[in-house]
Amino acid sequence: LEGQLDPDKFNAWFGQLVQSRGDDIYRSKGILSVRGRAEKIVLHAVHRVVDVAVGSPWNGEPRSSKIVFIGKDLN
């Protein structure tokens, strides 16, 4: 997804996803471009345990967000 994520909308979406499908999502990881942050946000999750960390600055790179999901019965 190109551009910057709205942090409130993303947190609501990802929180709902993790709560409803946490048993089927073995692992997820990603780099997020969050509005209002100059740094990349690094996302790691295993089932319902989510860890978010601040990464390196974007430094003029095109901003986009990518998440990879590993699990079962995922669309």
N, CA, C and O atoms as a Tinker XYZ file with bonds, in Angstrom:
   300  protein
     1  N      0.850000   -1.163000    0.000000    73     2
     2  CA     0.000000    0.000000    0.000000    64     1     3
     3  C      0.897000    1.228000    0.000000    63     2     4     5
     4  O      1.692000    1.419000    0.921000    81     3
     5  N      0.776000    2.048000   -1.012000    73     3     6
     6  CA     1.571000    3.263000   -1.086000    64     5     7
     7  C      0.999000    4.334000   -0.165000    63     6     8     9
     8  O     -0.191000    4.329000    0.150000    81     7
     9  N      1.858000    5.246000    0.260000    73     7    10
    10  CA     1.409000    6.352000    1.102000    64     9    11
    11  C      1.608000    6.064000    2.580000    63    10    12    13
    12  O      2.439000    5.244000    2.969000    81    11
    13  N      0.821000    6.763000    3.396000    73    11    14
    14  CA     0.958000    6.663000    4.844000    64    13    15
    15  C     -0.346000    6.194000    5.486000    63    14    16    17
    16  O     -1.433000    6.634000    5.113000    81    15
    17  N     -0.217000    5.305000    6.445000    73    15    18
    18  CA    -1.381000    4.768000    7.143000    64    17    19
    19  C     -1.871000    5.721000    8.223000    63    18    20    21
    20  O     -1.083000    6.412000    8.868000    81    19
    21  N     -3.175000    5.745000    8.406000    73    19    22
    22  CA    -3.773000    6.418000    9.554000    64    21    23
    23  C     -3.581000    5.477000   10.743000    63    22    24    25
    24  O     -4.099000    4.360000   10.716000    81    23
    25  N     -2.859000    5.885000   11.779000    73    23    26
    26  CA    -2.553000    4.951000   12.867000    64    25    27
    27  C     -3.788000    4.429000   13.594000    63    26    28    29
    28  O     -3.813000    3.261000   13.981000    81    27
    29  N     -4.804000    5.250000   13.790000    73    27    30
    30  CA    -6.011000    4.795000   14.489000    64    29    31
    31  C     -6.761000    3.753000   13.655000    63    30    32    33
    32  O     -7.197000    2.733000   14.189000    81    31
    33  N     -6.912000    3.998000   12.374000    73    31    34
    34  CA    -7.607000    3.042000   11.505000    64    33    35
    35  C     -6.829000    1.737000   11.390000    63    34    36    37
    36  O     -7.413000    0.654000   11.430000    81    35
    37  N     -5.507000    1.842000   11.248000    73    35    38
    38  CA    -4.704000    0.624000   11.156000    64    37    39
    39  C     -4.796000   -0.192000   12.437000    63    38    40    41
    40  O     -4.992000   -1.407000   12.386000    81    39
    41  N     -4.656000    0.465000   13.591000    73    39    42
    42  CA    -4.716000   -0.253000   14.872000    64    41    43
    43  C     -6.064000   -0.936000   15.063000    63    42    44    45
    44  O     -6.122000   -2.062000   15.555000    81    43
    45  N     -7.144000   -0.268000   14.679000    73    43    46
    46  CA    -8.474000   -0.877000   14.799000    64    45    47
    47  C     -8.582000   -2.094000   13.885000    63    46    48    49
    48  O     -9.067000   -3.144000   14.308000    81    47
    49  N     -8.132000   -1.962000   12.627000    73    47    50
    50  CA    -8.199000   -3.073000   11.673000    64    49    51
    51  C     -7.326000   -4.243000   12.118000    63    50    52    53
    52  O     -7.787000   -5.383000   12.159000    81    51
    53  N     -6.064000   -3.961000   12.453000    73    51    54
    54  CA    -5.144000   -5.044000   12.802000    64    53    55
    55  C     -5.553000   -5.699000   14.118000    63    54    56    57
    56  O     -5.470000   -6.920000   14.246000    81    55
    57  N     -5.988000   -4.916000   15.088000    73    55    58
    58  CA    -6.452000   -5.476000   16.354000    64    57    59
    59  C     -7.629000   -6.414000   16.166000    63    58    60    61
    60  O     -7.662000   -7.494000   16.755000    81    59
    61  N     -8.596000   -6.014000   15.349000    73    59    62
    62  CA    -9.752000   -6.861000   15.056000    64    61    63
    63  C     -9.315000   -8.142000   14.337000    63    62    64    65
    64  O     -9.797000   -9.232000   14.646000    81    63
    65  N     -8.407000   -8.000000   13.387000    73    63    66
    66  CA    -7.911000   -9.157000   12.641000    64    65    67
    67  C     -7.218000  -10.150000   13.570000    63    66    68    69
    68  O     -7.476000  -11.352000   13.502000    81    67
    69  N     -6.354000   -9.657000   14.423000    73    67    70
    70  CA    -5.615000  -10.528000   15.346000    64    69    71
    71  C     -6.561000  -11.207000   16.329000    63    70    72    73
    72  O     -6.391000  -12.388000   16.633000    81    71
    73  N     -7.550000  -10.479000   16.829000    73    71    74
    74  CA    -8.496000  -11.081000   17.773000    64    73    75
    75  C     -9.373000  -12.133000   17.111000    63    74    76    77
    76  O     -9.630000  -13.186000   17.695000    81    75
    77  N     -9.830000  -11.855000   15.901000    73    75    78
    78  CA   -10.762000  -12.775000   15.245000    64    77    79
    79  C    -10.073000  -13.948000   14.547000    63    78    80    81
    80  O    -10.657000  -15.026000   14.439000    81    79
    81  N     -8.843000  -13.755000   14.074000    73    79    82
    82  CA    -8.172000  -14.790000   13.289000    64    81    83
    83  C     -6.828000  -15.208000   13.873000    63    82    84    85
    84  O     -6.043000  -15.870000   13.195000    81    83
    85  N     -6.552000  -14.835000   15.112000    73    83    86
    86  CA    -5.256000  -15.099000   15.728000    64    85    87
    87  C     -4.832000  -16.553000   15.717000    63    86    88    89
    88  O     -3.643000  -16.844000   15.593000    81    87
    89  N     -5.779000  -17.477000   15.844000    73    87    90
    90  CA    -5.418000  -18.900000   15.820000    64    89    91
    91  C     -4.944000  -19.334000   14.447000    63    90    92    93
    92  O     -4.140000  -20.260000   14.334000    81    91
    93  N     -5.431000  -18.679000   13.399000    73    91    94
    94  CA    -5.074000  -19.047000   12.027000    64    93    95
    95  C     -3.848000  -18.302000   11.509000    63    94    96    97
    96  O     -3.227000  -18.733000   10.538000    81    95
    97  N     -3.496000  -17.198000   12.142000    73    95    98
    98  CA    -2.332000  -16.424000   11.721000    64    97    99
    99  C     -1.151000  -16.856000   12.586000    63    98   100   101
   100  O     -1.031000  -16.449000   13.741000    81    99
   101  N     -0.282000  -17.682000   12.012000    73    99   102
   102  CA     0.867000  -18.170000   12.773000    64   101   103
   103  C      1.875000  -17.048000   13.007000    63   102   104   105
   104  O      2.437000  -16.906000   14.093000    81   103
   105  N      2.088000  -16.254000   11.952000    73   103   106
   106  CA     3.076000  -15.187000   12.060000    64   105   107
   107  C      2.742000  -14.099000   11.056000    63   106   108   109
   108  O      2.246000  -14.370000    9.962000    81   107
   109  N      3.020000  -12.880000   11.442000    73   107   110
   110  CA     2.921000  -11.766000   10.497000    64   109   111
   111  C      4.078000  -10.827000   10.774000    63   110   112   113
   112  O      4.529000  -10.684000   11.910000    81   111
   113  N      4.547000  -10.193000    9.713000    73   111   114
   114  CA     5.632000   -9.239000    9.858000    64   113   115
   115  C      5.505000   -8.204000    8.769000    63   114   116   117
   116  O      4.990000   -8.484000    7.687000    81   115
   117  N      5.978000   -7.004000    9.056000    73   115   118
   118  CA     5.859000   -5.972000    8.047000    64   117   119
   119  C      6.606000   -4.701000    8.401000    63   118   120   121
   120  O      7.096000   -4.510000    9.514000    81   119
   121  N      6.667000   -3.843000    7.395000    73   119   122
   122  CA     7.206000   -2.498000    7.528000    64   121   123
   123  C      6.055000   -1.553000    7.208000    63   122   124   125
   124  O      5.424000   -1.672000    6.158000    81   123
   125  N      5.783000   -0.619000    8.106000    73   123   126
   126  CA     4.654000    0.279000    7.948000    64   125   127
   127  C      5.101000    1.723000    7.815000    63   126   128   129
   128  O      6.039000    2.169000    8.477000    81   127
   129  N      4.414000    2.436000    6.951000    73   127   130
   130  CA     4.583000    3.877000    6.811000    64   129   131
   131  C      3.396000    4.520000    7.519000    63   130   132   133
   132  O      2.273000    4.485000    7.018000    81   131
   133  N      3.648000    5.100000    8.669000    73   131   134
   134  CA     2.575000    5.643000    9.507000    64   133   135
   135  C      2.610000    7.166000    9.456000    63   134   136   137
   136  O      3.655000    7.786000    9.649000    81   135
   137  N      1.463000    7.746000    9.195000    73   135   138
   138  CA     1.346000    9.205000    9.153000    64   137   139
   139  C      1.835000    9.805000   10.471000    63   138   140   141
   140  O      1.489000    9.334000   11.554000    81   139
   141  N      2.649000   10.855000   10.349000    73   139   142
   142  CA     3.171000   11.527000   11.531000    64   141   143
   143  C      4.477000   10.964000   12.057000    63   142   144   145
   144  O      5.038000   11.496000   13.015000    81   143
   145  N      4.975000    9.889000   11.443000    73   143   146
   146  CA     6.238000    9.274000   11.872000    64   145   147
   147  C      7.264000    9.383000   10.761000    63   146   148   149
   148  O      6.970000    9.056000    9.612000    81   147
   149  N      8.462000    9.837000   11.089000    73   147   150
   150  CA     9.538000    9.949000   10.109000    64   149   151
   151  C     10.277000    8.626000    9.934000    63   150   152   153
   152  O     11.057000    8.468000    8.995000    81   151
   153  N     10.031000    7.668000   10.844000    73   151   154
   154  CA    10.717000    6.382000   10.811000    64   153   155
   155  C      9.785000    5.280000   10.314000    63   154   156   157
   156  O      8.561000    5.407000   10.365000    81   155
   157  N     10.387000    4.207000    9.837000    73   155   158
   158  CA     9.626000    3.001000    9.495000    64   157   159
   159  C      9.160000    2.364000   10.801000    63   158   160   161
   160  O      9.871000    2.391000   11.805000    81   159
   161  N      7.982000    1.803000   10.777000    73   159   162
   162  CA     7.472000    1.063000   11.927000    64   161   163
   163  C      7.559000   -0.412000   11.567000    63   162   164   165
   164  O      7.047000   -0.840000   10.532000    81   163
   165  N      8.208000   -1.184000   12.426000    73   163   166
   166  CA     8.446000   -2.606000   12.182000    64   165   167
   167  C      7.447000   -3.405000   13.016000    63   166   168   169
   168  O      7.359000   -3.240000   14.233000    81   167
   169  N      6.700000   -4.270000   12.341000    73   167   170
   170  CA     5.646000   -5.056000   12.977000    64   169   171
   171  C      6.022000   -6.533000   12.954000    63   170   172   173
   172  O      6.395000   -7.064000   11.908000    81   171
   173  N      5.925000   -7.192000   14.096000    73   171   174
   174  CA     6.110000   -8.644000   14.214000    64   173   175
   175  C      4.978000   -9.168000   15.086000    63   174   176   177
   176  O      4.670000   -8.581000   16.124000    81   175
   177  N      4.361000  -10.259000   14.674000    73   175   178
   178  CA     3.316000  -10.858000   15.500000    64   177   179
   179  C      3.354000  -12.372000   15.353000    63   178   180   181
   180  O      3.631000  -12.904000   14.278000    81   179
   181  N      3.074000  -13.045000   16.449000    73   179   182
   182  CA     2.902000  -14.494000   16.471000    64   181   183
   183  C      1.561000  -14.742000   17.129000    63   182   184   185
   184  O      1.364000  -14.421000   18.301000    81   183
   185  N      0.631000  -15.320000   16.364000    73   183   186
   186  CA    -0.751000  -15.466000   16.806000    64   185   187
   187  C     -1.270000  -14.113000   17.304000    63   186   188   189
   188  O     -1.410000  -13.186000   16.506000    81   187
   189  N     -1.554000  -13.980000   18.583000    73   187   190
   190  CA    -2.122000  -12.733000   19.111000    64   189   191
   191  C     -1.101000  -11.862000   19.855000    63   190   192   193
   192  O     -1.463000  -10.844000   20.445000    81   191
   193  N      0.144000  -12.257000   19.822000    73   191   194
   194  CA     1.198000  -11.491000   20.476000    64   193   195
   195  C      1.840000  -10.579000   19.429000    63   194   196   197
   196  O      2.461000  -11.050000   18.476000    81   195
   197  N      1.682000   -9.281000   19.620000    73   195   198
   198  CA     2.129000   -8.292000   18.634000    64   197   199
   199  C      3.245000   -7.443000   19.225000    63   198   200   201
   200  O      3.156000   -6.984000   20.364000    81   199
   201  N      4.302000   -7.240000   18.436000    73   199   202
   202  CA     5.411000   -6.386000   18.831000    64   201   203
   203  C      5.613000   -5.341000   17.734000    63   202   204   205
   204  O      5.695000   -5.673000   16.551000    81   203
   205  N      5.692000   -4.093000   18.140000    73   203   206
   206  CA     5.902000   -2.996000   17.206000    64   205   207
   207  C      7.134000   -2.233000   17.664000    63   206   208   209
   208  O      7.273000   -1.930000   18.849000    81   207
   209  N      8.034000   -1.918000   16.725000    73   207   210
   210  CA     9.260000   -1.187000   17.054000    64   209   211
   211  C      9.479000   -0.083000   16.030000    63   210   212   213
   212  O      8.960000   -0.129000   14.915000    81   211
   213  N     10.257000    0.904000   16.435000    73   211   214
   214  CA    10.621000    1.992000   15.539000    64   213   215
   215  C     11.882000    1.577000   14.785000    63   214   216   217
   216  O     12.872000    1.153000   15.382000    81   215
   217  N     11.822000    1.707000   13.467000    73   215   218
   218  CA    12.954000    1.351000   12.626000    64   217   219
   219  C     13.721000    2.580000   12.167000    63   218   220   221
   220  O     13.679000    3.634000   12.803000    81   219
   221  N     14.414000    2.426000   11.063000    73   219   222
   222  CA    15.224000    3.511000   10.517000    64   221   223
   223  C     14.354000    4.568000    9.840000    63   222   224   225
   224  O     13.209000    4.289000    9.482000    81   223
   225  N     14.884000    5.774000    9.662000    73   223   226
   226  CA    14.135000    6.828000    8.976000    64   225   227
   227  C     13.903000    6.466000    7.501000    63   226   228   229
   228  O     14.636000    5.662000    6.926000    81   227
   229  N     12.882000    7.070000    6.909000    73   227   230
   230  CA    12.576000    6.831000    5.495000    64   229   231
   231  C     13.616000    7.460000    4.579000    63   230   232   233
   232  O     13.847000    6.948000    3.483000    81   231
   233  N     14.243000    8.540000    4.985000    73   231   234
   234  CA    15.325000    9.168000    4.213000    64   233   235
   235  C     15.001000    9.365000    2.743000    63   234   236   237
   236  O     15.830000    9.071000    1.882000    81   235
   237  N     13.811000    9.857000    2.445000    73   235   238
   238  CA    13.451000   10.167000    1.063000    64   237   239
   239  C     12.986000    8.989000    0.233000    63   238   240   241
   240  O     12.602000    9.175000   -0.922000    81   239
   241  N     13.006000    7.777000    0.781000    73   239   242
   242  CA    12.495000    6.610000    0.051000    64   241   243
   243  C     10.999000    6.769000   -0.166000    63   242   244   245
   244  O     10.330000    7.423000    0.634000    81   243
   245  N     10.459000    6.182000   -1.234000    73   243   246
   246  CA     8.996000    6.185000   -1.385000    64   245   247
   247  C      8.361000    5.440000   -0.208000    63   246   248   249
   248  O      8.773000    4.334000    0.140000    81   247
   249  N      7.363000    6.062000    0.387000    73   247   250
   250  CA     6.736000    5.464000    1.575000    64   249   251
   251  C      5.630000    4.509000    1.166000    63   250   252   253
   252  O      4.750000    4.842000    0.372000    81   251
   253  N      5.701000    3.310000    1.731000    73   251   254
   254  CA     4.665000    2.309000    1.499000    64   253   255
   255  C      4.670000    1.337000    2.672000    63   254   256   257
   256  O      5.626000    1.279000    3.445000    81   255
   257  N      3.588000    0.580000    2.791000    73   255   258
   258  CA     3.451000   -0.403000    3.873000    64   257   259
   259  C      3.270000   -1.787000    3.263000    63   258   260   261
   260  O      2.561000   -1.962000    2.272000    81   259
   261  N      3.926000   -2.762000    3.877000    73   259   262
   262  CA     3.809000   -4.154000    3.428000    64   261   263
   263  C      3.732000   -5.049000    4.661000    63   262   264   265
   264  O      4.487000   -4.882000    5.619000    81   263
   265  N      2.807000   -5.997000    4.612000    73   263   266
   266  CA     2.693000   -6.995000    5.689000    64   265   267
   267  C      2.609000   -8.368000    5.033000    63   266   268   269
   268  O      1.920000   -8.541000    4.028000    81   267
   269  N      3.308000   -9.337000    5.600000    73   267   270
   270  CA     3.260000  -10.714000    5.143000    64   269   271
   271  C      2.611000  -11.543000    6.261000    63   270   272   273
   272  O      2.973000  -11.421000    7.431000    81   271
   273  N      1.652000  -12.381000    5.878000    73   271   274
   274  CA     0.975000  -13.269000    6.825000    64   273   275
   275  C      1.317000  -14.705000    6.492000    63   274   276   277
   276  O      1.309000  -15.095000    5.325000    81   275
   277  N      1.617000  -15.493000    7.513000    73   275   278
   278  CA     1.827000  -16.924000    7.366000    64   277   279
   279  C      0.803000  -17.591000    8.266000    63   278   280   281
   280  O      0.716000  -17.274000    9.453000    81   279
   281  N      0.021000  -18.520000    7.707000    73   279   282
   282  CA    -0.995000  -19.166000    8.507000    64   281   283
   283  C     -1.775000  -20.189000    7.717000    63   282   284   285
   284  O     -1.308000  -20.698000    6.698000    81   283
   285  N     -2.966000  -20.485000    8.195000    73   283   286
   286  CA    -3.817000  -21.462000    7.516000    64   285   287
   287  C     -5.164000  -20.810000    7.224000    63   286   288   289
   288  O     -5.621000  -19.937000    7.961000    81   287
   289  N     -5.782000  -21.247000    6.145000    73   287   290
   290  CA    -7.120000  -20.778000    5.739000    64   289   291
   291  C     -7.189000  -19.264000    5.613000    63   290   292   293
   292  O     -8.198000  -18.652000    5.963000    81   291
   293  N     -6.108000  -18.655000    5.110000    73   291   294
   294  CA    -6.086000  -17.206000    4.899000    64   293   295
   295  C     -6.462000  -16.918000    3.453000    63   294   296   297
   296  O     -6.083000  -17.663000    2.550000    81   295
   297  N     -7.192000  -15.862000    3.236000    73   295   298
   298  CA    -7.584000  -15.459000    1.891000    64   297   299
   299  C     -6.460000  -14.720000    1.206000    63   298   300
   300  O     -6.606000  -14.300000    0.058000    81   299
